[in-house]
Each structure stands twice: as C-alpha cells, then as structure tokens.
Amino acid sequence: GGGGGNSGGDGSCSGSGGISGRGRGGGGWFSGALLMRCGSGLVAATLIFVPVYPPAFTLALRLFGISGGEEHSLGEVVSYKLDYWLSTSTTSKPVTLALITVWVFAVGTAGLQVSRGDSLWDASWTALQGVGFDWTFIIKDGEHAGLSARVVAFLTSLGGMLVTALLLGIVGEAISDKVDDMKKGKSKVIEADHVVILGWNSKVCGMVRQFSLANESEGGGCVVILADDDKEVLEERVIEVLGSLNLQGTRVIIRGGKPFLISDLLKISAHKAKAIIVTSPDDDYVDAFSLQAVLALKALEVKHTEHSRLNGHVVVEVNSGANENLIINVGGATMKIYPVVTHDAIGRLMIQCSLQPGLAKVFLALLGFEGNEFYCQTKPEWTKHVAGQKFGDVLMRFEHAVPVGFRRGDRTVINPSDHEVLIEGDQLLVLAEDNDTYEPGPAPQIVDDGVVPHYTEVKRVIRMLFVGWRRDIHDMLLVTDSFVPPGSELWLYDDTPVDQRMREFDDIGFKESSLQNLTVFHHTGNSGSRRHLEQLDFSRFTSILVLAEDGFGKGHEVLVTMMLIRDIQATRMVRAKKMTNKWRSKLSTSEENLKGFGAGSGSSGGKLDKFGLASKFLQVAGSAAEEKSHHLRSAKSVTVVAEILDPTTRRLVMDANAGDFVLSNEIVSMAMAMLAEDFVLHGVLKELLWSADGNEIYIRPTAQYLHPGERLTYYELLRRARLRRQIVMGYLDREGTPVLNPEGKGEPRLWEELAAKGLVVLAEDDGCDDDSARWCRGFSWHSVRSC
C-alpha cells in the first residue's frame, strides 16, 4: 500500500509534473507565432473572400456609406461612381494600381506566413519579391516548401505579373499621351521676336513663304501659327504647299488652340511676338472671328502684368470694309492695329487689272520680298542731302532707288508736290531692292528742255463681262463706274435669277440708276456649261472677269469657266480662218471666170455691166467675210482676269496659260506679310490697294512723255513725268515683264523700244491733257491706239 502510495504519490507528482509540462507545452500552441499565423490566415481569407463573395462585398461597401436604392441596384451605383472617378480624376489609374498592389502584397504575405510559418518580416519580403521584381522565388524555395506554400507562392507570382502588366500599361499610356500632346502642339512656345498668325485660311501659306524670303538674309526666323484645328493636319497642308516646315532657315511652329482664349495666347508667347496677324476665315462675312481675336488680345494687354503686354503690332484681316473702323476702335488707343480689307482689295484689283493689262504683274513684282519693294527709313548721314531739301530735288539724288514719298510722324505722304520741303526726322519712302542698297548722292545734270508732248487718247467705249457672283458685287459695280467712260456697259452672267439679284440690291439699298457711266445688263446662265457660254459673243467685250463665288473651294469652277471661254474663243478662231480662206478662194475663182467671160464677150456692153456688178458683189461679200473674220479673231485679244483663291489652282491656270492675268490671295498674303515686317507701310498699301482715294499705279504709254525717236535718261523722263505730278517707277518690256527701279538711270535710252508695253507710273489721276477725257483712266493704250 505504501509502495502504491508512493507509487501513487510519485504518480501524482509525476502527473502533476506531466500536467505542468503539458501546460507549458500547451502554452506553445498559443504563442505569438501561432497567433500571428492565425491572424494572417484570417486576413488572407478576408481579402480573398470579400471581393469575390457578393454579400460580403455589399456589406463592406455599406460600411463606407455606399448602398443602392429603390430605382438603382448597388452594382449600378458602384459602376457609376467608379466610372466618374476614373474619368475625372487624374490619379485614378495610379491609385487603382496601388490598391491592387497592396491587396496582392497583403494576401501574399498572409498566405506565406500561414503556409510556411515565416515571420512577418520574412513573409513580407518574400511576398514583395513575388509581387514586384522576382517571380522565380517559387522555384528557389519550392523544394523546401509544402504544397500549400507552393500554391501561395504561385498565386503571388501571378498577382505580381498582373501588377507589373498594369504598371507597364499605365506607364506606356502616359508616355503615349505625352507624345500625342506634343504632336498636337500643347506645349508652350519659348520664343521671342517671332511672328504669330492667329487662325487659318487660304492666305496663311503665302504669308509663311513671304516671311521665309524676308528672313533669308538674316539666317531665318520663326513663325508660330495658332489655329483651332488638328496640328498634324495643318502641318500636312503647309508641307503640301511649301514643301517643308523649315524654309530658308525660317521655322514654322503650329499649335492647336483657340485664338480668342488668353491661355492659348500665352501658350504661344503672343505677348513677346514682334507682330501678330489675325486672319479671317474665308466664310466669315461679318468678321466675327477677327473681332473675337482682337478682344482677346486687348484683354491680354489690359488684365495681365507688364510681362504679358503686347510687344508688337497687330495686322487684322477684315472682309467687310464697314468693319475697318470698328476693329480699330475695339483695339483702343494702346494697341497698334492695322486692318487690311482683303475682300475689297481683290475686287478692286481685278477691275484695275482688267482695264490695264500688265498691272497684276506689277503688283506681284511690287509686293512681297522678292525683287524691289518699299522701304521707309532715314539715316543721320542723309541729313545734308535730305533735310531742308525740296522733294523734287530729292527725287533726283538716288541712283539705286526711286523715292515715292515720306513719313512725318504718324502721317505718310505719297507722291507729294515737288515744292514740299523735307525736315529733319522725316523718313524717306523709296522703292529699292533692299534697305541697304541705296543712299543719296549728288544731283545729276539734266539737259532736257522739259517739253511734254500733247497727248489725248481716243474715246473708247468699255464693255465688260462679269462671270459669276460675289456678295459685294454692288461695290465692284461702283468701283467700275468710277473707272470707265460714259456709255460703258457691264454684263452680269450667272445662274442667280435676276429677281433674286434685284432683291439683294434692294436689301443693301443699291440702285443701278445711281451708276453714272455704266449700264448694267443681266444675263442668266450656267458658267460651267459650254452650251450656255456659247450664247455669248465674247468679241464684243473689252475684258472678262471670272469671279469666285465666296468660298475657298470654288477655284475649280473658275478653272473650268476659264478653260471653256478660251476653248470657245479658239474654236471660233479656227472657224473664222476657214471661212476667210474659203471666201478668198471663191472670190479668186469667180474673178477669173468673169475676166475670161468678159474677154470673149466682144462688145456686149449690157453683159459686161452685169458681170461687173457681179464682180463687185463678190468683192463686197469678200470684204464682209474678211470683216467678220477679223471680228472673230479679235476675241482672242480680250483680257481675261480670274479670281482664284486656291494657290494650287492658280499654278495650274498659269502653267496652262488659260488666262491673261490671275489674281489670287497671293497678293493679299504679300501685303499682310509686308505690314507684319514693317507697319509703317500700312498707309502706302491702303492707298494703293483698297482705298478709293489718293494715288494709284497706272500703265501709261511712252508717247505721253516722249517725242518719237527721243532719247532721255531716267532722270529726264522723271522730270517730265513730274510736270503731270507723276513718278515713273519702272516699265513693261516687250514681253510684258515689269522692270521696277531700273538701273543705269543716268544713261540716255530709247524708251519707245525699252518700254514697249508702257511705263509704270504712280499718280493721283490718269494724267490726260484734256480734262474732258479723264474717263480714259486705267485704259490700255495699246488697244486704244489700235482702235
């Protein structure tokens, strides 16, 4: 019993010791590692279970205050809020990627901790490797891990691949968006003293070409275009017309944006530009775009700091002359605004060029930066030759330039009186090849007696044909009426019904009865139909104007009309030639037969009288046929002037020689580019191009200044022209090519042969001797002389 007791006691003690040992061992089951593994397993299960199981996901969303309603389910609400967040937040993609990364990392860490019994640090590092940059850790540790650890490692690696794929996608998309933004021109322009062109129309490429020519001697410049269009599309247009975005060193930078937004103007550094050109869309008849752009420039100048004030002047294209003063008033006194009424300028030039063949070539040679152009400047070393001298004396002191006026303060005087005295500070306005190629010299010796021959042109009635219709046709009628003599005729040919034309005239208050020298005839027909055009007798007209119906895309219609007119003229020429040859042959045969019959008829006087009458009848018929043939052949000499807006179509017409003169937007582009380079020329170009008052350019015959066979120097010829208050700027040679600012001014020349097509003069009127013959202004003296 004692043994047992002892045994029992021992057993009890042993038991107690065993229980105590199990207690300590059992305490290992509830240690920190076990708790960590259990917690990790619970976290892993929660992270996996909640997004997958809808009820759990719904419960989680409700904890954050997101729930559905009676009309919309929870899924629709979540989808709506997620869509709004992704579309409006710039950080939605990085945040989404970060949440997915954290979720995969947390699940991986908890799973590895549960499956392998790693510490939190070790499991986190291993999960980070699997998620971030080492998907092969499962191969390295797989042989020492159980199945559960391998599954967790595999899923972690898959999650890491997903995260990496999303990261690469987001980074690639961000880079792609940045490149697209750069292609679309959304970056800021870091330039100064550049030229800014706001908007886009058919004149922009011509202006860019002129700027490249102007800056070629200086190594190039920079032209920035801001237009509300796709940048790549505009670049393709420039390359298509000009061939490159880098012309003679001039860089062309295009940005997409709205020219009337201040933020976009600051983006192109408009406030630092030396000149800003505001273009007007081809279909903007009320100049709304130009007004908006000027208002934006005004706001940029007023509301921003001194660093944002405009540095240069503003050249504004205006389609309607009625808005010219409005544009100036909107700009205010602080902005230097120079409007250019382009639509009126083209219409006026078309009328002048139709009455003076060769004038279009003169304007093309005069404007732009090729050859001779206008310069306005003064230099200190010129003071003794210019200041205090009369303008008539200064005219004779330049060997390599032709003075045409001066600028005093803000006023430009063109073709002043010879007695006008220049004062110190006056800028001399000259026609020269470059601004550094001329300087005043000593006065030349003039031995001419100054006797001007009396010259009066023969009266000639003008008959003009306008093919097409323009919204300002009434203005063209008024301008034409001021250029032609009394009794002249103008025919309007278009498919617009006559009653509609009258309604348009009534709407603007225009009456045909207000025309003093011109009678208007209306004819309805399709200008693109040969059958309709053949109804017109082109030989009765002195000039034909083919008008573009307001719009850039009408150039092909003008081309078709011009080609049809020329082809009809050529067909009639061939027909006239055949008819003349036929009548000549018949007349010759009939005369031979009559002579033979008369010789063998003896003294039969009655028969001879009859045959004599028949012979005379044949002669009269032959003369009539000859006259008709000459009448048809004269149709070829009719001047055809076309208005073509598209420069590509213009080149086609010139290459095909379809028209005598082609006026396009190129002339306006040249004028606007010249104003951008030097705003001082605004008064000159306004007076010459679109103003009805002041001086104009004429093509005058040498007979108006010279006696037959007379040789004079340029200075002597100029002195004779000054007796009529005119300035000889150059001449047209036998080919009709203008030669401006001729060289060798001191050499005597036979101007009758040199200036075979006339002299180019600057005058306030036509210079006719007889005041009653002032109607001859602008006429072709060749056609008058032949008449």
PyMOL commands that set and color helices and strands:
alter all, ss='L'
color gray80, all
select helices_A, chain A and resi 2-29+32-52+54-63+74-88+92-116+120-132+137-144+147-183+204-214+216-218+231-242+262-267+270-272+288-303+306-308+321-331+342-355+359-366+380-386+391-397+473-483+498-507+512-514+530-533+538-540+552-599+605-637+647-656+665-677+679-690+702-704+714-722+751-754+771-776+781-786
alter helices_A, ss='H'
color red, helices_A
select strands_A, chain A and resi 195-198+222-227+246-247+250-256+275-278+313-318+337-341+373-377+401-408+411-414+427-432+463-467+488-494+518-524+543-546+639-644+661-664+696-700+711-712+726-732+738-740+749-750+758-763
alter strands_A, ss='S'
color yellow, strands_A
deselect
rebuild
show_as cartoon
